[in-house]
């Protein structure tokens, strides 16, 4: 029998008989593998090798392995649906970051109670251990098969496939689905599955199409992993910023303004503290703050390219028979500030920072508390510089982001996104910009992954994905290098040679959106904000009315040190007052009784350590002031 050579990671070469399956190789090399990469393409483990190949094997710990398991789970869900609800039409069922979903057009709408029955049926399909069998078919055969089943959505997908595209069907038991794969060797490899919810979803994401029902789920190789995930979900539910925002009286959302959050006094404390911190750090690092208008003429957005590339997400209005747009981004305004004066190389780097309010027309179905809104404040900055200082300025921004995230206790991972299909400017200019970003990351020694084709339409970008206390990641900071807008707006500066030159331009945000960042912080801390951010830092609890004068004196002393303090004047028992303060997640509670009044002390109870005993007012006040100053 002829033999083939297989190149494995680490440049290890092994020899196998031709026709061996990837599953057989995996059993020797990496028993937990779920899927493989052959010569750069992901493939099922049931695939046979007939010639020399480079092979990587992926377990559930890698994205390719997770996607294969969860995409296979989506097929099992569709099989269960057709068994229990025959006549249901199938949409699509991909893997997503935390699990999978499948879109259906049922004869009768699914209810939450149906999910339990579907889970049981999925378990029967998993126990049956049906092999996933891949079959390549002609376009005509596939169209005939799905037309006979009246699978109208599958037929539509088939008709939209470009000519020459390979068409494959994956079969498990009696169920077959149009799919490019890859999949697991068999249904039995799916260890544990859970259906997590129902939602509506327009077919192909288009509001003009029919609303389908989407069933969400997740799956893991082992039940213990699923249980741990469900525990994290429950913790995330408790930390949901919408729930905590109501409970702590931070913000509210109203039908009269969907996607436009209302901040309450306590929420404004957090917002103002963030803005103060932001301004302090930016002043320290040489930024100049500006403010630009919310509404600007359409001609400006046409010149910037936003009208062509971003029009569907812009709000438009008319003033004096001229068309205007409410800004979705701050950059054209910053450019007009730049053009209002002449500049020389001596002015650079010119760092213009703005807490700019922007509006974007998000679909109602994607709005989510503070995380996805229609009006938000970007902590923007636009940096103009001579081209040979690009790397230095990018490094300065990275240092700022690293410092500010560290204050909140966040770690982060970095991604570099390159030229998208629809982009302004020449490929050569994009290559130059992308290389500048790469160079800065490499100088800093930062590990990063590359997202091909995911850059902004005007330039490549570095994205910072911070990790919260539950291990979830959020894309917040970004650095975008732009050679396009300086060209479009004919930006110039006078160089050392006395001639006009084109500046380089960086767009960057650190927090991203203040609204979204407050939502992230609320969940990260579970509403228990650090002392410097807490809306109320100290709550003073007099046991009886005769203790109120000392309580007011304590409050006045703390407020002189700019500590946010409040006296609970309710005629309630002290135990109730303490529980109420705990519900409000106040960092420090001071209990005042006869002894405290007589000794002019305070009984300290902290959110972290509980009862800490008595302390003099000056000692306690100094401690809190230091906590605030150090942003502990």
N, C-alpha and C positions, 0 to 999 in steps of 0.2 A: 504494500500500500504506500502511495507517495506521502511524503512528509512536508509540513509547512513550518516556517519559523515565525514565532510570535514575540514581538518586542514589548516588554512590560515596563512599568515605571522603574526608574533607576537604571535604565538601559540594560535590564536583564533580558536575555534571549532564551526562549525555551522552544523545543521542537515537539510537534504533535502530529498525529496522523491527520491527513486532509479529511475534512468533513466533521471534525470534532465540533461540538456545540460550545458556545461561550459558557453555558451552565456547567459543563464538565470542567472547563478550565477554572472557573470560579471556585468550584468545590475543592480544588487543590491549592489555589492561590489566595482567595478571599471568600470564605464560605458564606459570609453575610451579604454578599453582593446581590443587588436587585436588578441592575441594568449595566450595560457596558458601552464604552465608546470605542468604535473601530475606525481607525484612520480618520479621526476627527468627527465622526457621526455617531449619534446615540443609537443603540440597537438593542433588541430583546435578547435575553440570555438563551432563548431557543434558537437563535441564529447559528447556522453552521459556517465554519471557515473553510474555504477551499484553496486559499492562497496566502502568502505571507501577509502579516498585518501588524499594525501597532495597536495595542489594546490597553485600555484603562478600565478598571472595574469599580463601580460605585455602590456604596451601601446607603442605608437610610440617613447616615450622618452627612452625606453630600446631597446637594440640591437635586442632581439628576436622579438619585435613588429615591428621594422623597417624592419627587414629581411622578415617577413611574408608579410607585405604590398608590398614590392618591388619585392619579388619573385612572388607574385600574379600578380603584374603589368607586369612582364615578360610573364606570361601566357596570359594576355590580349593582349600584343603585338603580340605574336605568333598567336592568334586567328584572330587579325586584318590582319596580313600578309597573312594568308590562305584565308581570305575573298577577299582581293584585288589582291593577286598574287597566285592563285591556282597553284598547281604543285611545289611549294617551299618545299624543304625538311627541316625538323627541326633538329637542333643540341641540344644544352643545353641552359638554361636561368636562371642563378643564380642571387641572390641579391649580390651586392658588397658594399663597404664602402659608396659610395656616390649615389647609385642608383641601377641599374640592367643592364643586357645586355641579348641578345639572339643571338645565332649563327644560320645562315640560309645558305642553298645552293639553291639560286633562279635560275629559268630558265634564267632570264635576270637580270643583276646586278642592285641593288638598286642605286638610285641617291639621292643626298641631297633633291631634290624636292619631292621625294616620302615620306619623313618623315612627311611633313605637312598632306598629305592624310592619312597616318597611324595614326597620332595623332587624327584626326577627327574621324576615325573609332574606335579607342580606347575609345574616349569619348562616342560614341554610345553604346559600350559594357558596359561601366561603368554605363551609364544611365539606361540600361536594367536591372541592378541589378541581374544578373544571380547568383544563389547560386553555391559555389564551393562544388561539391559532391565527396567525397572520396569513392573509390571502390577498395577493395582488390581482385585480380584475380590470377589465376594460371599462371605459366610461359608459358604453352601451349596457353592459351587464349590470353595473351598479345602478344606472338610471331605471332599468327594468325592475330590479329587485326592490328598490325603495318606492318606486311608483306603485308597484303591486301592493305594498304595505300601506300605501297612502301616507307615507312619511314626507309631507310637503316641505318641511324645513330642510331635510337631508337632500331632497331633489334640488332645492334652491342653492344649497352649498355646492353641490356637484356642478350645477350649471355655471357657477362663478369661478370654478377652478380653471386656471389657464391651460390651454392645450399643451399636452406633453407632460403634465403633472402626473406622477404615479398615483394610482388610486388603490387604496388598501381597505380591506374589511377585517376587523378582528372579531372572532367568534369565540364565545365561551358557552358551552351547553347549547341551549336552543336560541340564544341571543347573539345577534350580530350587529355591529355598528360600523358606520363609516368613520375611519380614524387613521391618522398617520402614525400613531404609536409614539414611543414604544410602550410595552406593557410588561407586567411580571410574567414569570413562567406559567403561573396558575393562580386561581382565585384563593387557594389555600395559603398562599404566602402572606396574604393580608391577615395580620394577627388580631387586630381589634378595631372596631369601627363605631362611630357615634354620629347620628344626624343631629345637627345643632340648631336648625331654624328654617323658616320659610320667608320668602320675600317676593316681591314683584320685580320683573325685569323685562324691558322692551326687547323684542326680538332684534338682535344685532345692535342693541344699544340705541336704536333710533325711535324717537317718540312717535314717529308716523306709523310705526309697525305695531302689531298686536302685543299686548302685555301678557307675558308668560309667567308661570310660577317657577321660582328658583328654590331648590332644596339644597341647603348647605350641610356639609358634613366634614368629618375629619377621620383620619385613620393612622394607626401606628403598627409596627411589627409586634409589639407586646402590650398586653392589657395594662401592665404597670405604667408604661409610658403614657397611655391614654388617660389613666386615672390622674397622673401628675399634671397632664395638660388640662383636664377638667377642673382640677384644683386651682390652677393658675387662672382659668376662665372665671371661676367664682370670685377669686381675689380681684380680678379686673372689674367684675361687675360691681363689687363693693367700692372700688376706686373710680367708677365711672364719673367723669368730671361733670356730666349733666346732673347726676344725682347729688354729688357733693356741692355743686354750684348752687343748687336749690337749698340744700340742708344748711350750708354755711352762709347763704344769702350773698353770693358773690355776683351772680348775673342771672338774667332770665331771657327767654326766647318767646316771641309772641307771633301769633298768626298775622297780625297787622304788618309785620316786617320779617317774613321768612328769610333766614340767612343773614339777618342784621341783628347781632346780639346787643342787649341792653346791660350795661355794667352798673351794679349797685354800689353804694358807698364803700362797702368792704372790698368788693372786687376792684374798685378804683385805687384803693390803698396798694394792692399788689401791683397793679398796672403802673402807678406812679413810682413805686420803688424800683421796678424794672427799668423804667425810663430814666430815672435818676442814675442808676448804676450804669446804664448804657451810655448816657451823656458823659459821666465822669470818666469812664474808660476811653471813650473816643476823644475827649479833650486831651487826655493824658498822652494819646498817641498821635496827636497832630491833625485831627479831623476838624473841619469847619462845618457847623450845622447850617442847613438851608431849609426853606419851606417853599414848595411850589404849588400852583393851583391844581384843583381837582378836575376842572373842566377846561379843555383846550380844543382849538380848532381841528377839524378833520384833516386839513392839509398837513398839519404837523404829524399826525399818525400815519398818513400816506407816505410822507417822506421817511419816517423812521422804519416803515415796513410792517408796523403793527396792523394797519388796516388790511393789508393783504393776508397776513399770517395769523391774525388774532381776532378778526372782526366779529366772529360768532360769539365771543365772550365779552364783548364791549357793550356798554350802555350808551345810547346815542340820543342827543336832544338837539333842538333848533333854537338859535338865538338870533334875532334880527335877520331872519331868512337865511342864516348860514348854519351849516351842520357842525356840531361839536360832539366830542366824545368825552365821557367821564373816564379818567385815566385808569387803565388796568395795570400800568407799571409806571415807575417814577423816572425812568432814564431820560425820556425826551425833555422833561422839565429841567433836570440837572444839566443837560447839554445846552439849553437856552441860558442858564445861569453862566455857563462857561463862555458862551459866545457874546455875553454882554460886556466883556472887557477883552483887551488884548493881553496875551500871555507870552512870557519868555521862558527859557529853560530854567531861569532862576526861581520861577514860581513853583517848580515841580519838586516833589510830587504834590499835586493839588488834590486833597482828599475832601470831597463834599459829601456830608452825611445828612440823611433825612429820615425822620419818622413819618413816612408818607402814607396817607390813607388812599387805598386803591379799591376799585370795584370790579368784580368779574361776574359774568352771568353764568353761574353754576346751575345745573339742572336741579330741580327740587328733590329728585330722588337720591342725590348724593350729599345733600346738606346733612351735617352731623354736629350738633352742639357748637363748640368753638373750633372744632377740628377742620370743618369744611363750611365756610361761610361765603357770603357775597360781598361783604365789605370788611376790610382788615387793614391793619397798619404794618407796613414792612419796615424793618430797621435797615434801610437801604444805605448804600454809599456808592459813589462813583469816583474812581481814582484816575486822574490823568497824569501821565508820566512820559518821560523820554523812553523810547523802546528798549534801551539797554538796561533799564532799571526794572523791567517786568518781573523777573524772577525774585528780586529783592522785595518788591511790593507784595507779591503773592505770599512769600514767606512771612512778612509782617502780618498779613491777614490771617494766615494759619496760626500764628502765635496768639493773636487776639482771640480767635475762636477757641483755641485750646484753653486759654486762661478762663474765659467766660463760662465755658461748659464745666470746667473743673470746679468753679464756685458752687455750681448746683449739684455736683457729685455725678456728673454724666461722663461715661466713656463714649467713644464713637468709632465708627469705621468710615472709610473714605472710598468714594467711587469717582472715576474719571469718565465723562461722557463725551463722545466724539461726534463728528459731523452727521446730522440727520439727512434723510432723503431730500426734504424740502429745506434748503438752506440758502442764505444770502452769501455771496462772495465766492472767490475762486478756491478750488481744492488746495492750491499752493498756500494761500493765506491761512486756510484752516489748519494745514499741516504745521505751519509756523506757530500758530497760536497753541495748538495741542502740545507741541514739543515744549513750549515754554511752561505749560502747566505740569507736564511730566517732570521737567527738570527741577521745578520747585519741590515737588513731592519727593524726588530722589535725594535732593540736598538735605531735606528734613528727615530722610530715612523712614518715611511713612509707607506702610503696606497699603496697597489699594487694588481694587479690581476695575477693569475697564468695561464700560457699557458702550458697545459699538452702536453708533447711529442714534444715541439718546441725548445729544447736545441740544442747546437752545437754537432757534433758527438763525441767530446772529453770531454764535460762537460756542466753542467747547466749554465745559465747566467741570469743576470739582464739587462734588456734593458730600456733605458731612451727615452721616446717619447716627444720631445719638442713641444710646441704649439706656432704657429706664430701669427702675428697680424691679420690674417684672420680667426683664430680659427682652422687652419689645423694642423695636427700632423705629425711629422717626426721622425723616429727612427734614433738616432745618437749615443749617448753614449751606451757602453755596458761593463759589467764586467763578465768575464767567469772564473770560478774556475776549474783548470785542475789537476787531479791526474794521468792522462794517459801519457802525454808526459814525465814527470819526470821518469816514469817507463820505457817507451820505450827507452829513451836515458840514462838510468841508472845514473840519476843525484844524486849526494851525497854531503853532507857537514859533517864536523867533529863537533859533539855535545860537550856539556860540559863534557860528560863522556869519551871523547876521541875516541868514536866509530863513524862509518859512519852511517848517517841517510839520509832519502829521504826528500828533501824539498817540500813544497807546492808551487804551481805556479798559479799566476793570469795573465790572458790576459785582457787588457782593452784599450778602446779608449774613448775619450771625445767628440771631434768634429765628429768623424767617418771617413769621407773622406774630405780633404780640398776642393776638387773640389765641391763636393755636398754641403758642408757647405756654400761655397761662393754663390752657387745657391740659397740656402735657405735664406741666409742673403739678397741677392739682392731682393727677393720677399717679405721678411719680412719688409724691409725698403722701398720697392717700388723704389729702386735705390737711395734713399736719405740717404746715409750712414751717421752715426754719424761722428763728426769732426775727431776723431782719425783714422777712417777707410777710410774716403773720399779720393779718389785718388788725387783730387785737393781740398785743404782746403780753399784757398782764391783766388779770381780772382780780379785783379786790372784793373779798367776801366778808363783810361785817356780820358777826353772829347775831347781833341785836341792834336796835336803833341807837342805843347809847354808844355804840362803837363807830357810828357814822362820822363824827368829827375827825377822828384819827384816820379813817378811811379816806376822807376828802384831803387831808393833809398829805397822806401817802401818795395819792393820785397827783396832787399838785407838784410834789417833789419829783416824781417820775416824769411828768410832762415837761418840767424844766429841762430835763436831760433828753427830751424828744423821744421818750418812751411812750408808746400808745397804751394807755391804761383806762380802765373803766371800773366803776363801783356798781356792784349788784345791789340795788336798793329794794328788791322785792321782799315782801314779808313772807318768806319761805324758810323752812328748816335748812340748816347748813348742809346736810347731806344732799338735799335736792339741788342746792346751789352748786355744790361740787360736781355732781353728775351733769348738770347743765353746762358747766365750763368744760368738762371732758367731752361732751357732745360737740361743743364748738371748737375743740382741738386747740385751746389756748395754751401757749407754751408754759406760762407760769401763773399759778393761782396763789394769792396771799390771803390767809385766813386770819381775821382779827377778832380777838375776844378780850376779856378783862385783863388777862396777863399781858397780852401784846400792847394794850393801851397803857397799862401801868409801867411797863418796861420800855415803851416806845420802840417796839420791835415788830417783826412780821413773821408769821408761820408760813414757811415756803413749801409749796407743793408743785413739783415740776412734772411736765407731761411725760418725761422720760423716766425719771427716778422715783416718782411718787413723793411721799412725805420726806422732807429734808430737815425738818426742825426749824427752830427760831433763828433769825438773823437780824442784825441791826438794819435799819432802812438804808443807811449809806453803803453798807457792805453789799446788800442785795442790788441796789441801784447801780453800783459800779460794775457788778457782775453782768447784769443785763445789758448795760451800755457797751461793755466789752464784747459780749456775744453779737450785738448788732454791728458794732464797728468791724469786727473780724469776719462777719457774715458766716458764723458757724452754723 
